[in-house]
Amino acid sequence: MADTYQVKCINKTDRQNAHERIRNIGGFDAGKQWKLAESDAIVGIESGKWRFFVSVGGKSVGVIIALHNGRKYLKTEADGYQPDNLLSLPECP
């Protein structure tokens, strides 16, 4: 069974393309901060090791892997085409 973590922050790249903007995701677990490269989070989701979610309007929304122009990236289930829920999170320290 996958361990589940709430994503509370991200680090963005300087790219303008929304599908290539997330570098890291992060949050807190048991009072300790964690941060993962987007590529590591994708591998963890694909292997079944981790599940991630964000809290949007008091609801938990799953983070999924999407594909754009042959590149995998993270977005939330509730989004249409743009990964706005993740991009709207604050920057991780």
C-alpha beads as a LAMMPS data file, in Angstrom:
LAMMPS data file: protein, C-alpha beads

93 atoms
92 bonds

1 atom types
1 bond types

-500.0 500.0 xlo xhi
-500.0 500.0 ylo yhi
-500.0 500.0 zlo zhi

Masses

1 110.0

Atoms # bond

1 1 1 0.000 0.000 0.000
2 1 1 1.292 3.436 -0.952
3 1 1 2.268 5.996 1.663
4 1 1 0.183 9.162 1.231
5 1 1 1.542 12.693 1.621
6 1 1 -0.007 16.131 1.341
7 1 1 1.856 18.471 -0.988
8 1 1 2.000 21.915 0.610
9 1 1 4.693 23.639 -1.448
10 1 1 6.564 23.452 -4.736
11 1 1 9.668 24.868 -6.363
12 1 1 9.253 26.158 -9.897
13 1 1 11.664 26.379 -12.790
14 1 1 11.993 29.549 -14.837
15 1 1 10.141 27.952 -17.750
16 1 1 6.882 29.532 -18.884
17 1 1 5.284 26.249 -19.993
18 1 1 2.972 25.112 -17.181
19 1 1 3.796 21.478 -17.951
20 1 1 7.505 22.029 -17.290
21 1 1 7.412 24.423 -14.350
22 1 1 7.523 22.183 -11.278
23 1 1 10.999 21.201 -10.104
24 1 1 10.181 19.922 -6.574
25 1 1 7.163 19.155 -4.433
26 1 1 7.225 19.230 -0.650
27 1 1 5.335 19.213 2.592
28 1 1 5.512 18.104 6.205
29 1 1 5.192 14.652 7.730
30 1 1 5.323 14.029 11.477
31 1 1 6.640 17.572 11.940
32 1 1 9.532 17.091 9.507
33 1 1 9.792 18.853 6.177
34 1 1 10.213 16.735 3.045
35 1 1 10.993 17.694 -0.538
36 1 1 11.243 15.551 -3.678
37 1 1 12.275 16.248 -7.236
38 1 1 9.316 16.008 -9.588
39 1 1 11.008 13.110 -11.407
40 1 1 11.431 11.182 -8.124
41 1 1 7.776 11.795 -7.209
42 1 1 6.713 10.468 -10.626
43 1 1 8.801 7.300 -10.164
44 1 1 7.333 6.837 -6.666
45 1 1 3.764 7.204 -7.937
46 1 1 4.357 4.844 -10.855
47 1 1 5.896 2.194 -8.597
48 1 1 3.047 2.428 -6.087
49 1 1 5.370 3.610 -3.315
50 1 1 3.726 7.028 -2.820
51 1 1 0.471 8.872 -3.339
52 1 1 0.205 12.642 -3.101
53 1 1 -2.682 15.060 -2.697
54 1 1 -3.318 18.762 -2.238
55 1 1 -6.052 20.408 -0.223
56 1 1 -8.251 22.610 -2.410
57 1 1 -11.187 24.391 -0.828
58 1 1 -11.200 21.945 2.065
59 1 1 -11.217 18.901 -0.236
60 1 1 -8.398 16.453 -0.903
61 1 1 -7.484 16.315 -4.584
62 1 1 -5.117 13.634 -5.845
63 1 1 -1.880 14.403 -7.635
64 1 1 -1.523 12.407 -10.842
65 1 1 0.946 11.978 -13.664
66 1 1 0.062 13.524 -17.001
67 1 1 1.850 13.506 -20.345
68 1 1 2.413 16.532 -22.595
69 1 1 4.582 16.417 -25.724
70 1 1 6.174 13.177 -24.520
71 1 1 7.113 14.576 -21.091
72 1 1 5.593 13.342 -17.826
73 1 1 4.604 15.969 -15.279
74 1 1 2.510 16.257 -12.123
75 1 1 -0.934 17.823 -11.934
76 1 1 -4.051 17.358 -9.838
77 1 1 -7.085 15.312 -10.789
78 1 1 -9.387 18.319 -10.534
79 1 1 -7.509 20.334 -13.145
80 1 1 -8.473 20.372 -16.765
81 1 1 -5.314 20.836 -18.783
82 1 1 -3.326 23.269 -16.643
83 1 1 -1.730 22.106 -13.359
84 1 1 -2.930 25.243 -11.547
85 1 1 -3.610 23.653 -8.144
86 1 1 0.035 22.693 -7.774
87 1 1 1.400 25.871 -9.346
88 1 1 -0.610 27.997 -6.931
89 1 1 1.115 26.462 -3.886
90 1 1 3.803 28.516 -2.127
91 1 1 7.494 28.005 -2.799
92 1 1 9.262 25.372 -0.674
93 1 1 12.164 26.633 1.433

Bonds

1 1 1 2
2 1 2 3
3 1 3 4
4 1 4 5
5 1 5 6
6 1 6 7
7 1 7 8
8 1 8 9
9 1 9 10
10 1 10 11
11 1 11 12
12 1 12 13
13 1 13 14
14 1 14 15
15 1 15 16
16 1 16 17
17 1 17 18
18 1 18 19
19 1 19 20
20 1 20 21
21 1 21 22
22 1 22 23
23 1 23 24
24 1 24 25
25 1 25 26
26 1 26 27
27 1 27 28
28 1 28 29
29 1 29 30
30 1 30 31
31 1 31 32
32 1 32 33
33 1 33 34
34 1 34 35
35 1 35 36
36 1 36 37
37 1 37 38
38 1 38 39
39 1 39 40
40 1 40 41
41 1 41 42
42 1 42 43
43 1 43 44
44 1 44 45
45 1 45 46
46 1 46 47
47 1 47 48
48 1 48 49
49 1 49 50
50 1 50 51
51 1 51 52
52 1 52 53
53 1 53 54
54 1 54 55
55 1 55 56
56 1 56 57
57 1 57 58
58 1 58 59
59 1 59 60
60 1 60 61
61 1 61 62
62 1 62 63
63 1 63 64
64 1 64 65
65 1 65 66
66 1 66 67
67 1 67 68
68 1 68 69
69 1 69 70
70 1 70 71
71 1 71 72
72 1 72 73
73 1 73 74
74 1 74 75
75 1 75 76
76 1 76 77
77 1 77 78
78 1 78 79
79 1 79 80
80 1 80 81
81 1 81 82
82 1 82 83
83 1 83 84
84 1 84 85
85 1 85 86
86 1 86 87
87 1 87 88
88 1 88 89
89 1 89 90
90 1 90 91
91 1 91 92
92 1 92 93
